[in-house]
Amino acid sequence: EVGHFCFTVSNTTACIHDVEIKEDLRRNGYGYQMISSALQDIFEKYEAVILHVTYENFPAYQLYKKLNFKVLEEFDYYEL
């Protein structure tokens, strides 16, 4: 196993989440290949795809930009 991700569906929109590549295999293009391939299948069934990423997760943020995702909203989360 190189990695995995999950997605949930709400009507005509899929949401990708929990994307993970094994730590020793990161930065080898596996994340791009995995999500790019999945997007082809997802767009055959759903009209839109969204995902959530933490801006501090710079490698993931850059990967999603490379896959042509656009930032539509930014949220600040706070913990107690």
Biopython code that builds the backbone (N, CA, C, O; Angstrom):
import numpy as np
from Bio.PDB.StructureBuilder import StructureBuilder

atoms = [
    (1, "GLU", "N", (0.845, -1.182, 0.000)),
    (1, "GLU", "CA", (0.000, 0.000, 0.000)),
    (1, "GLU", "C", (0.886, 1.240, 0.000)),
    (1, "GLU", "O", (1.795, 1.378, 0.820)),
    (2, "VAL", "N", (0.603, 2.125, -0.927)),
    (2, "VAL", "CA", (1.329, 3.388, -1.020)),
    (2, "VAL", "C", (0.627, 4.464, -0.200)),
    (2, "VAL", "O", (1.275, 5.273, 0.463)),
    (3, "GLY", "N", (-0.685, 4.467, -0.250)),
    (3, "GLY", "CA", (-1.461, 5.467, 0.466)),
    (3, "GLY", "C", (-2.934, 5.209, 0.293)),
    (3, "GLY", "O", (-3.347, 4.192, -0.265)),
    (4, "HIS", "N", (-3.721, 6.146, 0.782)),
    (4, "HIS", "CA", (-5.170, 6.013, 0.686)),
    (4, "HIS", "C", (-5.831, 7.385, 0.805)),
    (4, "HIS", "O", (-5.192, 8.371, 1.175)),
    (5, "PHE", "N", (-7.102, 7.425, 0.488)),
    (5, "PHE", "CA", (-7.918, 8.607, 0.721)),
    (5, "PHE", "C", (-9.354, 8.140, 0.860)),
    (5, "PHE", "O", (-9.688, 7.003, 0.523)),
    (6, "CYS", "N", (-10.189, 9.018, 1.353)),
    (6, "CYS", "CA", (-11.612, 8.746, 1.479)),
    (6, "CYS", "C", (-12.366, 9.829, 0.730)),
    (6, "CYS", "O", (-11.836, 10.915, 0.493)),
    (7, "PHE", "N", (-13.587, 9.536, 0.361)),
    (7, "PHE", "CA", (-14.440, 10.598, -0.136)),
    (7, "PHE", "C", (-15.873, 10.301, 0.259)),
    (7, "PHE", "O", (-16.294, 9.148, 0.358)),
    (8, "THR", "N", (-16.595, 11.365, 0.478)),
    (8, "THR", "CA", (-18.005, 11.284, 0.809)),
    (8, "THR", "C", (-18.787, 11.995, -0.279)),
    (8, "THR", "O", (-18.243, 12.820, -1.012)),
    (9, "VAL", "N", (-20.049, 11.675, -0.376)),
    (9, "VAL", "CA", (-20.880, 12.220, -1.438)),
    (9, "VAL", "C", (-22.118, 12.866, -0.844)),
    (9, "VAL", "O", (-22.744, 12.327, 0.069)),
    (10, "SER", "N", (-22.456, 14.023, -1.376)),
    (10, "SER", "CA", (-23.679, 14.718, -1.017)),
    (10, "SER", "C", (-24.332, 15.188, -2.310)),
    (10, "SER", "O", (-23.861, 16.135, -2.941)),
    (11, "ASN", "N", (-25.395, 14.538, -2.695)),
    (11, "ASN", "CA", (-26.100, 14.823, -3.946)),
    (11, "ASN", "C", (-25.162, 14.678, -5.142)),
    (11, "ASN", "O", (-24.808, 13.557, -5.509)),
    (12, "THR", "N", (-24.755, 15.778, -5.751)),
    (12, "THR", "CA", (-23.920, 15.717, -6.956)),
    (12, "THR", "C", (-22.479, 16.149, -6.697)),
    (12, "THR", "O", (-21.723, 16.381, -7.641)),
    (13, "THR", "N", (-22.093, 16.259, -5.426)),
    (13, "THR", "CA", (-20.761, 16.720, -5.067)),
    (13, "THR", "C", (-20.028, 15.664, -4.249)),
    (13, "THR", "O", (-20.579, 15.101, -3.303)),
    (14, "ALA", "N", (-18.783, 15.406, -4.623)),
    (14, "ALA", "CA", (-17.921, 14.500, -3.861)),
    (14, "ALA", "C", (-16.934, 15.339, -3.060)),
    (14, "ALA", "O", (-16.466, 16.376, -3.529)),
    (15, "CYS", "N", (-16.626, 14.893, -1.869)),
    (15, "CYS", "CA", (-15.657, 15.579, -1.007)),
    (15, "CYS", "C", (-14.515, 14.618, -0.705)),
    (15, "CYS", "O", (-14.724, 13.570, -0.093)),
    (16, "ILE", "N", (-13.308, 14.975, -1.135)),
    (16, "ILE", "CA", (-12.119, 14.170, -0.868)),
    (16, "ILE", "C", (-11.558, 14.577, 0.488)),
    (16, "ILE", "O", (-11.452, 15.762, 0.804)),
    (17, "HIS", "N", (-11.202, 13.576, 1.278)),
    (17, "HIS", "CA", (-10.623, 13.877, 2.595)),
    (17, "HIS", "C", (-9.739, 12.727, 3.058)),
    (17, "HIS", "O", (-9.745, 11.642, 2.476)),
    (18, "ASP", "N", (-8.997, 12.981, 4.094)),
    (18, "ASP", "CA", (-8.104, 11.985, 4.695)),
    (18, "ASP", "C", (-7.131, 11.386, 3.678)),
    (18, "ASP", "O", (-6.938, 10.171, 3.633)),
    (19, "VAL", "N", (-6.527, 12.241, 2.872)),
    (19, "VAL", "CA", (-5.529, 11.800, 1.893)),
    (19, "VAL", "C", (-4.220, 11.550, 2.635)),
    (19, "VAL", "O", (-3.755, 12.395, 3.400)),
    (20, "GLU", "N", (-3.636, 10.384, 2.397)),
    (20, "GLU", "CA", (-2.371, 10.089, 3.066)),
    (20, "GLU", "C", (-1.518, 9.174, 2.195)),
    (20, "GLU", "O", (-1.995, 8.183, 1.640)),
    (21, "ILE", "N", (-0.258, 9.533, 2.094)),
    (21, "ILE", "CA", (0.753, 8.708, 1.449)),
    (21, "ILE", "C", (1.727, 8.289, 2.544)),
    (21, "ILE", "O", (2.079, 9.096, 3.405)),
    (22, "LYS", "N", (2.165, 7.032, 2.515)),
    (22, "LYS", "CA", (3.116, 6.574, 3.529)),
    (22, "LYS", "C", (4.301, 7.526, 3.582)),
    (22, "LYS", "O", (4.806, 7.975, 2.553)),
    (23, "GLU", "N", (4.728, 7.821, 4.785)),
    (23, "GLU", "CA", (5.742, 8.853, 4.996)),
    (23, "GLU", "C", (7.016, 8.617, 4.185)),
    (23, "GLU", "O", (7.564, 9.565, 3.623)),
    (24, "ASP", "N", (7.494, 7.385, 4.111)),
    (24, "ASP", "CA", (8.748, 7.127, 3.398)),
    (24, "ASP", "C", (8.584, 7.154, 1.879)),
    (24, "ASP", "O", (9.574, 7.069, 1.152)),
    (25, "LEU", "N", (7.334, 7.274, 1.389)),
    (25, "LEU", "CA", (7.086, 7.319, -0.055)),
    (25, "LEU", "C", (6.630, 8.692, -0.543)),
    (25, "LEU", "O", (6.371, 8.877, -1.732)),
    (26, "ARG", "N", (6.533, 9.639, 0.362)),
    (26, "ARG", "CA", (6.073, 10.977, -0.006)),
    (26, "ARG", "C", (7.076, 11.678, -0.915)),
    (26, "ARG", "O", (8.266, 11.361, -0.922)),
    (27, "ARG", "N", (6.562, 12.641, -1.683)),
    (27, "ARG", "CA", (7.354, 13.464, -2.610)),
    (27, "ARG", "C", (7.908, 12.657, -3.787)),
    (27, "ARG", "O", (8.967, 12.976, -4.327)),
    (28, "ASN", "N", (7.180, 11.612, -4.174)),
    (28, "ASN", "CA", (7.558, 10.804, -5.329)),
    (28, "ASN", "C", (6.468, 10.808, -6.401)),
    (28, "ASN", "O", (6.546, 10.045, -7.364)),
    (29, "GLY", "N", (5.463, 11.651, -6.243)),
    (29, "GLY", "CA", (4.405, 11.751, -7.238)),
    (29, "GLY", "C", (3.228, 10.815, -7.016)),
    (29, "GLY", "O", (2.279, 10.823, -7.800)),
    (30, "TYR", "N", (3.273, 10.007, -5.957)),
    (30, "TYR", "CA", (2.177, 9.064, -5.719)),
    (30, "TYR", "C", (0.867, 9.763, -5.379)),
    (30, "TYR", "O", (-0.201, 9.325, -5.808)),
    (31, "GLY", "N", (0.940, 10.826, -4.626)),
    (31, "GLY", "CA", (-0.276, 11.567, -4.275)),
    (31, "GLY", "C", (-0.936, 12.135, -5.518)),
    (31, "GLY", "O", (-2.155, 12.060, -5.674)),
    (32, "TYR", "N", (-0.133, 12.699, -6.394)),
    (32, "TYR", "CA", (-0.659, 13.255, -7.644)),
    (32, "TYR", "C", (-1.306, 12.153, -8.477)),
    (32, "TYR", "O", (-2.422, 12.323, -8.969)),
    (33, "GLN", "N", (-0.621, 11.039, -8.638)),
    (33, "GLN", "CA", (-1.162, 9.939, -9.429)),
    (33, "GLN", "C", (-2.462, 9.403, -8.832)),
    (33, "GLN", "O", (-3.423, 9.137, -9.555)),
    (34, "MET", "N", (-2.483, 9.247, -7.513)),
    (34, "MET", "CA", (-3.651, 8.690, -6.849)),
    (34, "MET", "C", (-4.868, 9.601, -7.001)),
    (34, "MET", "O", (-5.943, 9.141, -7.387)),
    (35, "ILE", "N", (-4.707, 10.874, -6.702)),
    (35, "ILE", "CA", (-5.840, 11.792, -6.763)),
    (35, "ILE", "C", (-6.236, 12.078, -8.210)),
    (35, "ILE", "O", (-7.426, 12.171, -8.512)),
    (36, "SER", "N", (-5.272, 12.219, -9.096)),
    (36, "SER", "CA", (-5.573, 12.466, -10.500)),
    (36, "SER", "C", (-6.403, 11.332, -11.087)),
    (36, "SER", "O", (-7.387, 11.581, -11.784)),
    (37, "SER", "N", (-6.025, 10.116, -10.818)),
    (37, "SER", "CA", (-6.773, 8.956, -11.296)),
    (37, "SER", "C", (-8.170, 8.915, -10.680)),
    (37, "SER", "O", (-9.152, 8.645, -11.372)),
    (38, "ALA", "N", (-8.252, 9.176, -9.406)),
    (38, "ALA", "CA", (-9.550, 9.169, -8.727)),
    (38, "ALA", "C", (-10.472, 10.245, -9.287)),
    (38, "ALA", "O", (-11.672, 10.015, -9.432)),
    (39, "LEU", "N", (-9.926, 11.412, -9.602)),
    (39, "LEU", "CA", (-10.751, 12.494, -10.138)),
    (39, "LEU", "C", (-11.407, 12.103, -11.452)),
    (39, "LEU", "O", (-12.548, 12.483, -11.712)),
    (40, "GLN", "N", (-10.704, 11.356, -12.275)),
    (40, "GLN", "CA", (-11.293, 10.908, -13.542)),
    (40, "GLN", "C", (-12.540, 10.071, -13.278)),
    (40, "GLN", "O", (-13.571, 10.260, -13.924)),
    (41, "ASP", "N", (-12.442, 9.152, -12.332)),
    (41, "ASP", "CA", (-13.589, 8.304, -11.992)),
    (41, "ASP", "C", (-14.698, 9.106, -11.312)),
    (41, "ASP", "O", (-15.879, 8.917, -11.604)),
    (42, "ILE", "N", (-14.316, 9.986, -10.417)),
    (42, "ILE", "CA", (-15.306, 10.770, -9.670)),
    (42, "ILE", "C", (-16.111, 11.656, -10.608)),
    (42, "ILE", "O", (-17.331, 11.748, -10.478)),
    (43, "PHE", "N", (-15.433, 12.314, -11.563)),
    (43, "PHE", "CA", (-16.152, 13.223, -12.460)),
    (43, "PHE", "C", (-17.077, 12.497, -13.433)),
    (43, "PHE", "O", (-17.922, 13.131, -14.065)),
    (44, "GLU", "N", (-16.935, 11.189, -13.561)),
    (44, "GLU", "CA", (-17.886, 10.427, -14.374)),
    (44, "GLU", "C", (-19.244, 10.318, -13.677)),
    (44, "GLU", "O", (-20.264, 10.092, -14.329)),
    (45, "LYS", "N", (-19.254, 10.481, -12.348)),
    (45, "LYS", "CA", (-20.484, 10.286, -11.575)),
    (45, "LYS", "C", (-20.994, 11.543, -10.882)),
    (45, "LYS", "O", (-22.185, 11.644, -10.588)),
    (46, "TYR", "N", (-20.109, 12.500, -10.618)),
    (46, "TYR", "CA", (-20.481, 13.674, -9.830)),
    (46, "TYR", "C", (-20.105, 14.956, -10.562)),
    (46, "TYR", "O", (-19.155, 14.986, -11.344)),
    (47, "GLU", "N", (-20.857, 15.997, -10.300)),
    (47, "GLU", "CA", (-20.658, 17.277, -10.991)),
    (47, "GLU", "C", (-19.508, 18.105, -10.422)),
    (47, "GLU", "O", (-18.875, 18.880, -11.138)),
    (48, "ALA", "N", (-19.250, 17.936, -9.141)),
    (48, "ALA", "CA", (-18.237, 18.776, -8.496)),
    (48, "ALA", "C", (-17.457, 17.968, -7.468)),
    (48, "ALA", "O", (-17.942, 16.973, -6.929)),
    (49, "VAL", "N", (-16.246, 18.422, -7.215)),
    (49, "VAL", "CA", (-15.400, 17.807, -6.198)),
    (49, "VAL", "C", (-14.847, 18.920, -5.320)),
    (49, "VAL", "O", (-14.359, 19.936, -5.815)),
    (50, "ILE", "N", (-14.928, 18.715, -4.031)),
    (50, "ILE", "CA", (-14.345, 19.668, -3.087)),
    (50, "ILE", "C", (-13.381, 18.907, -2.180)),
    (50, "ILE", "O", (-13.434, 17.681, -2.090)),
    (51, "LEU", "N", (-12.523, 19.633, -1.526)),
    (51, "LEU", "CA", (-11.678, 19.037, -0.501)),
    (51, "LEU", "C", (-11.336, 20.102, 0.515)),
    (51, "LEU", "O", (-11.471, 21.301, 0.269)),
    (52, "HIS", "N", (-10.897, 19.636, 1.645)),
    (52, "HIS", "CA", (-10.476, 20.524, 2.721)),
    (52, "HIS", "C", (-9.009, 20.236, 2.988)),
    (52, "HIS", "O", (-8.596, 19.078, 3.061)),
    (53, "VAL", "N", (-8.235, 21.284, 3.131)),
    (53, "VAL", "CA", (-6.812, 21.127, 3.437)),
    (53, "VAL", "C", (-6.391, 22.253, 4.365)),
    (53, "VAL", "O", (-6.882, 23.378, 4.267)),
    (54, "THR", "N", (-5.488, 21.936, 5.254)),
    (54, "THR", "CA", (-4.933, 22.931, 6.151)),
    (54, "THR", "C", (-3.824, 23.667, 5.418)),
    (54, "THR", "O", (-2.935, 23.044, 4.837)),
    (55, "TYR", "N", (-3.878, 24.986, 5.446)),
    (55, "TYR", "CA", (-2.872, 25.772, 4.744)),
    (55, "TYR", "C", (-1.467, 25.448, 5.246)),
    (55, "TYR", "O", (-0.499, 25.531, 4.490)),
    (56, "GLU", "N", (-1.360, 25.083, 6.513)),
    (56, "GLU", "CA", (-0.059, 24.750, 7.081)),
    (56, "GLU", "C", (0.515, 23.469, 6.485)),
    (56, "GLU", "O", (1.714, 23.215, 6.593)),
    (57, "ASN", "N", (-0.342, 22.659, 5.854)),
    (57, "ASN", "CA", (0.118, 21.434, 5.199)),
    (57, "ASN", "C", (0.544, 21.811, 3.783)),
    (57, "ASN", "O", (-0.130, 21.492, 2.804)),
    (58, "PHE", "N", (1.670, 22.491, 3.703)),
    (58, "PHE", "CA", (2.116, 23.077, 2.441)),
    (58, "PHE", "C", (2.269, 22.065, 1.309)),
    (58, "PHE", "O", (1.848, 22.364, 0.191)),
    (59, "PRO", "N", (2.850, 20.879, 1.536)),
    (59, "PRO", "CA", (2.961, 19.916, 0.431)),
    (59, "PRO", "C", (1.597, 19.523, -0.138)),
    (59, "PRO", "O", (1.437, 19.433, -1.356)),
    (60, "ALA", "N", (0.622, 19.290, 0.726)),
    (60, "ALA", "CA", (-0.722, 18.930, 0.248)),
    (60, "ALA", "C", (-1.360, 20.115, -0.466)),
    (60, "ALA", "O", (-1.988, 19.948, -1.512)),
    (61, "TYR", "N", (-1.203, 21.291, 0.086)),
    (61, "TYR", "CA", (-1.757, 22.495, -0.517)),
    (61, "TYR", "C", (-1.206, 22.676, -1.934)),
    (61, "TYR", "O", (-1.953, 22.994, -2.859)),
    (62, "GLN", "N", (0.084, 22.476, -2.095)),
    (62, "GLN", "CA", (0.720, 22.591, -3.415)),
    (62, "GLN", "C", (0.230, 21.495, -4.363)),
    (62, "GLN", "O", (0.019, 21.750, -5.549)),
    (63, "LEU", "N", (0.050, 20.286, -3.848)),
    (63, "LEU", "CA", (-0.457, 19.189, -4.673)),
    (63, "LEU", "C", (-1.831, 19.534, -5.224)),
    (63, "LEU", "O", (-2.084, 19.337, -6.413)),
    (64, "TYR", "N", (-2.709, 20.037, -4.396)),
    (64, "TYR", "CA", (-4.077, 20.343, -4.848)),
    (64, "TYR", "C", (-4.078, 21.497, -5.839)),
    (64, "TYR", "O", (-4.883, 21.503, -6.770)),
    (65, "LYS", "N", (-3.201, 22.464, -5.661)),
    (65, "LYS", "CA", (-3.078, 23.536, -6.646)),
    (65, "LYS", "C", (-2.612, 22.970, -7.985)),
    (65, "LYS", "O", (-3.099, 23.381, -9.039)),
    (66, "LYS", "N", (-1.674, 22.031, -7.946)),
    (66, "LYS", "CA", (-1.166, 21.399, -9.165)),
    (66, "LYS", "C", (-2.281, 20.612, -9.875)),
    (66, "LYS", "O", (-2.264, 20.477, -11.098)),
    (67, "LEU", "N", (-3.229, 20.105, -9.116)),
    (67, "LEU", "CA", (-4.363, 19.368, -9.669)),
    (67, "LEU", "C", (-5.510, 20.300, -10.075)),
    (67, "LEU", "O", (-6.606, 19.842, -10.397)),
    (68, "ASN", "N", (-5.249, 21.605, -10.058)),
    (68, "ASN", "CA", (-6.193, 22.652, -10.483)),
    (68, "ASN", "C", (-7.346, 22.927, -9.528)),
    (68, "ASN", "O", (-8.365, 23.489, -9.931)),
    (69, "PHE", "N", (-7.193, 22.535, -8.266)),
    (69, "PHE", "CA", (-8.182, 22.959, -7.280)),
    (69, "PHE", "C", (-7.959, 24.439, -6.999)),
    (69, "PHE", "O", (-6.824, 24.915, -7.001)),
    (70, "LYS", "N", (-9.030, 25.151, -6.762)),
    (70, "LYS", "CA", (-8.976, 26.581, -6.456)),
    (70, "LYS", "C", (-9.509, 26.814, -5.049)),
    (70, "LYS", "O", (-10.441, 26.139, -4.611)),
    (71, "VAL", "N", (-8.920, 27.762, -4.352)),
    (71, "VAL", "CA", (-9.395, 28.122, -3.020)),
    (71, "VAL", "C", (-10.674, 28.928, -3.182)),
    (71, "VAL", "O", (-10.678, 29.985, -3.813)),
    (72, "LEU", "N", (-11.758, 28.421, -2.609)),
    (72, "LEU", "CA", (-13.030, 29.130, -2.662)),
    (72, "LEU", "C", (-13.357, 29.808, -1.346)),
    (72, "LEU", "O", (-13.971, 30.875, -1.323)),
    (73, "GLU", "N", (-12.947, 29.191, -0.259)),
    (73, "GLU", "CA", (-13.210, 29.752, 1.060)),
    (73, "GLU", "C", (-12.059, 29.399, 1.982)),
    (73, "GLU", "O", (-11.403, 28.370, 1.822)),
    (74, "GLU", "N", (-11.832, 30.260, 2.936)),
    (74, "GLU", "CA", (-10.855, 29.989, 3.980)),
    (74, "GLU", "C", (-11.554, 30.089, 5.319)),
    (74, "GLU", "O", (-12.374, 30.981, 5.536)),
    (75, "PHE", "N", (-11.231, 29.174, 6.213)),
    (75, "PHE", "CA", (-11.825, 29.142, 7.530)),
    (75, "PHE", "C", (-10.740, 29.150, 8.580)),
    (75, "PHE", "O", (-9.665, 28.585, 8.378)),
    (76, "ASP", "N", (-11.016, 29.783, 9.695)),
    (76, "ASP", "CA", (-10.149, 29.708, 10.856)),
    (76, "ASP", "C", (-10.837, 28.815, 11.870)),
    (76, "ASP", "O", (-12.012, 29.000, 12.185)),
    (77, "TYR", "N", (-10.090, 27.841, 12.379)),
    (77, "TYR", "CA", (-10.631, 26.953, 13.398)),
    (77, "TYR", "C", (-9.884, 27.221, 14.689)),
    (77, "TYR", "O", (-8.678, 27.470, 14.696)),
    (78, "TYR", "N", (-10.622, 27.164, 15.768)),
    (78, "TYR", "CA", (-10.044, 27.427, 17.061)),
    (78, "TYR", "C", (-10.339, 26.255, 17.994)),
    (78, "TYR", "O", (-11.409, 25.649, 17.939)),
    (79, "GLU", "N", (-9.379, 25.955, 18.839)),
    (79, "GLU", "CA", (-9.564, 24.904, 19.831)),
    (79, "GLU", "C", (-9.466, 25.499, 21.216)),
    (79, "GLU", "O", (-8.807, 26.518, 21.423)),
    (80, "LEU", "N", (-10.122, 24.861, 22.161)),
    (80, "LEU", "CA", (-10.031, 25.280, 23.566)),
    (80, "LEU", "C", (-9.010, 24.468, 24.279)),
    (80, "LEU", "O", (-8.784, 24.668, 25.472)),
]
sb = StructureBuilder()
sb.init_structure("model")
sb.init_model(0)
sb.init_chain("A")
sb.init_seg("    ")
for serial, (resi, resn, name, xyz) in enumerate(atoms, 1):
    if name == "N":
        sb.init_residue(resn, " ", resi, " ")
    sb.init_atom(name, np.array(xyz, "f"), 0.0, 1.0, " ", f" {name:<3s}", serial, name[0])
structure = sb.get_structure()
